[in-house]
């Protein structure tokens, strides 16, 4: 397995206006991420509305992803599930599609019980054909394990090569995981929407796994850091933060609206729960996007529809 590092956007799941998976939009999104220069990608994850997908949809889209990528960049398949057997099935589907690793988070019901976590991952790792990336997300999405427990869990299984740390404070936790796990793991990725990315890079993260709407900007940021240009990386971080703060509220709604304005998606339907944008929110998003238009190097912004578009957004909400 080649080294996984750098910018790995998490692909959203596009749906048509009736909430049916839209494969044409999914293929367009894949090409956008590749054109952005991403080092790899991840699917499905929380940003993919994975909890709303059926097992058949997950398997079908994972296979489509592998076929579309044609080995151009590596991908990590999301394999989190309620039981180890389901994790193994998703990991096998990812392996068949060409995935380099499987991202796994134990079900929330296990909580912070470290022995139960170890038992779950031992069973899942026993049947996985590919290495595991352990995702540690905060409650209520995940268990929000303490860094030392995350490190102990990762070190308990040879199949766990990576950690994705998303529990606040992410930077401090990343440092503590690396110190506690040592060379038992390859390294730690940041997540949390890219909102702490420079702190994570400064602390030795392998890279970042944000949502996909600013894949090109995140690639430039991470590559600048790798090249030793921390000033440019931090400038791009400051450019991104107003929009990432907005995304923290509206999540997939904001991601898909942004990707539509960039000409990547045709549809913005969201299955998942959470706040929707009203006309004022859409207007603010358009303003923030206009302010960073020159930084979006791959797919340029389509012109804002102004008041007409705001009315459409209000009725859709």
N, C-alpha and C positions, 0 to 999 in steps of 0.2 A: 504494500500500500504506500503510495506516495504521501509525502508530508502534506497535511491539510493546514493551511494558514492563509490569512489575509481577509478579504471581504467576501462573505458568504450570505447574500440576501436570502431572506425567507420569502418564498413565493406565496402570494395570496391565491385564493381559489376564485376565479371569475365565474359568475353566474349570469344567465340571461335575465331578462326582466320578469320572468316567471319563477326565478330561483333554481333553474336547472343549470348544471355545470356546462360552461361554454368552452369547448375545447379550442375553438379558434382564438379566443382571447388568451387562453392559457399558452398556446404556442407563440402568440405575439409577445407575451410577457417573458417567456424563456429567451427569445431573441433579443429583447431589450436588455436583459441582464447580461447576456453574452456580449452584446455590443458595448455595454457600459464598462467592460473590462474586468468584471467580477472574477475572483479566483475560484469560485464555486458557488453553489446555491444549496438551499435546504427546502425540502417539502415532504410532508406537510408539517407545519408547526402551529403554534397558537395563532400567529398572524395569518394562517391559512384557513382559519375557522374550522380547525380539524375536528372539534367536538360536534360539528353539524354534519360531517361527512359520513356516509355509510362506508362499511368495509369495502364494498364493491367500488365505490367512487374513489376511495384512497388507492386501491390496487390499480384501477384503470388509469388514473392520472399519474401514478408513479411509473407505470410502464410507458406511458406517453412521454413523460419527462425524459426517461432514459433513451427512448428512441429518438427524440428531438435533439437531445444534446450530442449524440454521436461521439461521445468521449471528448468533446471540445473543452469542457471544464468538468471537474468532479462534482458529485452531488452527495448530500447526506439525506437519507430518507428518514422521515419521522416515523417512529415505531412505538410511540407511547400507547398504552392500552391498559385495560382493566386487569388482565391476567397475563402471566408469563407466556402462555401458549399463544395468545393473540400477538404479543410482542414478537415472538419468534416468527409467526406467520407474516407479519409486516416486514420484519427484517429479511426474511427469505424473498419476499416480493421485491424489496429494494435491491437485494443482491442480484436477482434475476435481471433487474433493469440496469444494473451496472453501478449501483451505489457503492461508495467507498466506506461508509459507516452508517450506523443507525442511531438516531437521537432518541433517547428513552428517558421518560420521567415516570416514576412509580405513581399509581393512582393516589389521589389526595386522601383517601380513607386510611391509608397506611400511616400518614402523618409523620411525626419525627421519631417514631420507633425505629432505632437504627438496626436492631436485630431483624425486624420485619422487612426493612428496606434491603438489608443484605440478603435475606432469603429470597425476596422477589427478584433481585438482580442476579443472584446465583442461578436461579431457574431459567431466567431469560437468557443469560450469557451461555448457558450450557447448550442451547439450541441455535444460537445466532451464528450465521455463517460469516458475518462481517463484524469488525470492531464496533464498540459501543461508545457513544458520546453521552455522558450522564448530564441531563439537564436539571439544574437546581433552580426552580422558580419560586417566587414568594407565594404565601397563602393569599387568596384561595385557589390559585391555579395549581400550585405545587405545595411541597411540604415546607419550603424555606429552611432547609437544614443549616445548622451552624457550619462554618467553614471546616472545622476539624472533623466533623461528622461526614461532610461531603468528601473530604480527602480520604477518610477511613473507608468509606463506601467505595470510592473509586479504586483504592488500593486493594480492596478485598477480592477483586476479580481481574485476572490478566486480560480479559476481553475489553475492559473499560480503558480506553486509551486517552479520552478527552473529557473535559468538563465544560459545560456552558453555564456560567454563573450569572444569575439575574436577581439575587436577593440583596437588598440594600443593607449597608453601603457596599456597592458592587466592587469598587476599587480595593477597599480594605479586605473584603472577603477573598478577592482574587489573590492578593498577596499571601493571605493566611493559608489558602488552599495549596498554593505552590510550595510554601514553606513546609507544610505538613505532609504533602504527598511526595515531595522530592521527585526522584526519577521513576517512580512507579507509574506516572502518567506522562504522556507526551506534552500536554500543556492545557491551558484554559482559554476558552473563547469568552468574550463579552457578549452581552445581548441587551436586554432592557431597552430596545428600540434605538440603540446608538446614542442614548442621552448621557452616557458617561465614557465615551469612547477614548478621549485623550487621556483620561486618568487611567483607564485600563491598559492602553498602549504603554504608558509611562511605567506601569507596574509589570510589564512583560507578558501581556496577553498575546495569544496567537493571532488574534484578529477580532472581527466583529460579525455578528449575525443579526442585522437590523431588518426591518421591513424593506420592501423592494423599491419604493417609489423614488428614492434618491440614490439608487445604486451607483450611478456615475459619480455623484458628489462624494459618496463614501469611499469609492475606489480611489479617487484623487486624494482624499484625506489620508487614508491608510498608506498609499504609495508615497505620499510626501513624507510621512513619518518614517517609513522604511528607508527613504533616501537621506534621512538626517535633517530634513527641512521641517523642524517642529513648528517654526513660526507660521508656515503655510498651512500645516495641518491644523493648528489651533485657530487660524483665521477661518478655515472652512468649517471647523466645529462651531464657531460663533455664527457663521452664516446659517448653519443648519438648525440651530437651537430653537428659534421662535417657531419654526414649523414642526419640529419634533415635540415641542411642548404642546402644540395644538393636536398633534397626532396622539399624544398620551391620553387625550380626552375622547377623541372621536374614532380612534383606532382604524378599523378596516374601512369605515366610511370615508375618512380622510385619505387613506392610502389609495382607494379605488378612484375617488374623485380626482386626485392628483394624477394618477396614471391615465385617466381618461383625458384630462387636459393636455397631457404630454403625447396623446395619440397612440398610447399603448393598448388601452382597453376601450371597448365600445360600450360596455355595460358597467354599472356600479352597484348592482343589487348585493345586499349583505344579508346573510342568513343569521349571523350571530347577534346576540343581545348587546345592548349598550346604547349610549346617547346617539341620536341622529343630528345632523346639521340642519339648522333652519336657514332662512334666507340671509340673516345677518352673519351666521357662521360661514356660509358659502362665500359671501362678499369678503369677509376677513381672510379666508383661505386664498381667494383669488389675489387679494392685495399682497399677502405675504409671498405668494408664488411669483407675482410680478417683480417683487423687489429682488429676488434671487435669480431671475430669468437668465442673466448672463453667466451664471455658474453652472447651469444645466447644459452640459456639453454634448449630450448624445441625442436626445429627443427634445426638440424645442417645444415650448409651451404654445398651445393653440390660443388664439385671442379669447379673452374673457367675454362671455355673452352679456355682461352687464346686468341691467335690471331684469331683462327677460329671463336670463339664466337663474337669477336669484328667485324669481317667482316659481320657476320650475322646481328648484331645490326645495322651496317651502312646501309646495304641493306634494312632492315626493316624501317629505318627512312626515 
